[in-house]
């Protein structure tokens, strides 16, 4: 500086002022809100003056620490400058409250303190203090530290906003995949029913009934939803049955019935993603060797192989008895028979609800698992409502 010149701002040497200029332009373009809490109003004025000279304009101030948290939560400052030693509520108490609030946990907190007690400083750092400045505060230290704290806060806010957008996009894409998955399941199921000339909502009703029964049996919402979607595919294997058998108007002979029963195996192979009969009956049993990874398709493969089994062992294709039959199959058996009884088919009129229930009860312990049947009756009101809403 030339001799005789008086610096208009002795707290800022020319070199420091030059260093601050680029950062100051950034701050002016993206101003932050600074909150100052100090029980001495003069201290607030001094700090606010220094920061004002540096280009900051948005301030929230209070000398009453007891109202500080309410102000912080309502005004949401970008950086908090605190005195440590204050009556009523100390700076450490405020810091503890800020860090304990999930929405404020990343707020930078700078302490302006005259204390030299190392224990107090250690406590503040342990609680999550961002920085310390000793009183009397020097503007050459105050301004860059506040600037750095604001930069960190801005980066955090940007990352938080990006993370939120990313999470929303993931949720949207996941929802789209779920809808697509369900659509594919319904289309595949309808293909099987179309071959059987059974129109309408049969497969969808069976799925809904199975979901109700599963929930009544104590399945979680997620697992019950899996069974509901899987049961829709219970007869997809009918795609592989010849028309002359599938559409025969009269009773099937023994050879034809044996061929018809192969729809269980066909369905399992389709849902496994391996539509061939090589060793399929050996591989299936009650835990087929799946090639597909989808939980719904894995459950559906189990259901296709087991929903014609009967509790007393007189069912097909494997003649399983009791709990040898997978529970998903036992659930779908009740749902499928109820829908067949309660709806119109080319060869029969729908039966009244009371008669449907009587027939199901007659099959207790023979065709149907008694526990599954109890769950069906426990959910009968909901099942009857679904049948009414989805009637053909």
Helices and strands as residue ranges (DSSP letters): H 14-29, E 33-37, H 41-53, E 58-62, G 65-67, H 68-75, E 79-82, H 91-99, E 108-113, H 118-127, E 131-134, H 139-195, H 202-216, H 221-231, G 236-240, H 243-246, H 254-260, H 263-272, H 280-284, H 295-306, G 322-324, H 327-342, H 353-362, H 370-378, H 380-389
